[in-house]
């Protein structure tokens, strides 16, 4: 599981998150996870985004072989 620490939130943000979490009957942590998941799902990640990240450096773009063999043409 990955973790993230957010520093320097604007004043009142934590209290607003706490109130929102209480209204949804979940923890502040679960509320923030839900907010982030919803925000991410609304903006699909493009190949340009992936290539611009360090984490995208190990992504394989080579399609798997189809298992077809090559035939020599009869001339």
C-alpha positions as CSV (number, residue, x, y, z in Angstrom):
1,X,0.0,0.0,0.0
2,X,1.3,3.4,-0.9
3,X,1.2,6.4,1.4
4,X,1.2,10.2,0.9
5,X,1.7,13.0,3.3
6,X,0.2,16.4,2.5
7,X,1.7,19.4,4.2
8,X,0.6,23.0,4.4
9,X,-3.1,22.5,3.9
10,X,-5.1,25.8,3.7
11,X,-6.7,26.8,7.0
12,X,-10.0,25.0,7.6
13,X,-9.3,22.1,5.2
14,X,-8.8,19.5,7.9
15,X,-11.9,20.5,9.7
16,X,-13.9,20.5,6.5
17,X,-12.7,17.0,5.7
18,X,-13.5,15.8,9.2
19,X,-17.1,17.2,8.9
20,X,-17.5,15.7,5.4
21,X,-16.2,12.3,6.6
22,X,-18.6,12.4,9.6
23,X,-21.5,13.0,7.2
24,X,-20.5,10.0,5.1
25,X,-19.9,7.9,8.3
26,X,-16.2,7.2,7.5
27,X,-12.8,8.2,8.7
28,X,-11.0,11.3,7.4
29,X,-8.5,9.0,5.8
30,X,-11.3,7.0,4.0
31,X,-12.9,10.3,2.9
32,X,-9.7,11.6,1.4
33,X,-9.1,8.2,-0.4
34,X,-12.7,8.5,-1.8
35,X,-12.1,12.1,-3.0
36,X,-8.8,11.2,-4.6
37,X,-10.2,8.1,-6.3
38,X,-13.2,10.1,-7.7
39,X,-10.9,12.9,-9.0
40,X,-8.5,10.4,-10.7
41,X,-11.3,8.5,-12.3
42,X,-12.6,11.6,-14.0
43,X,-9.3,12.4,-15.7
44,X,-7.9,9.4,-17.6
45,X,-4.2,9.0,-17.6
46,X,-2.6,9.3,-21.1
47,X,0.5,7.7,-22.4
48,X,2.1,11.2,-22.3
49,X,1.4,11.4,-18.6
50,X,3.0,8.0,-18.0
51,X,6.1,8.8,-20.0
52,X,6.6,12.0,-18.1
53,X,6.8,10.1,-14.8
54,X,9.7,8.2,-13.3
55,X,7.3,5.3,-12.6
56,X,6.5,5.1,-16.3
57,X,10.1,4.4,-17.3
58,X,9.6,0.6,-16.9
59,X,6.4,0.3,-18.9
60,X,6.6,-2.1,-21.8
61,X,5.1,-0.8,-25.0
62,X,6.1,-3.8,-27.1
63,X,2.9,-5.8,-27.9
64,X,3.1,-9.5,-27.3
65,X,3.8,-11.7,-30.2
66,X,0.8,-13.4,-31.8
67,X,2.5,-16.7,-32.4
68,X,2.3,-16.4,-36.2
69,X,5.0,-17.8,-38.4
70,X,6.5,-16.2,-41.5
71,X,6.0,-17.9,-44.9
72,X,8.4,-17.6,-47.8
73,X,6.5,-16.4,-50.9
74,X,6.6,-18.7,-53.9
75,X,8.0,-16.9,-56.9
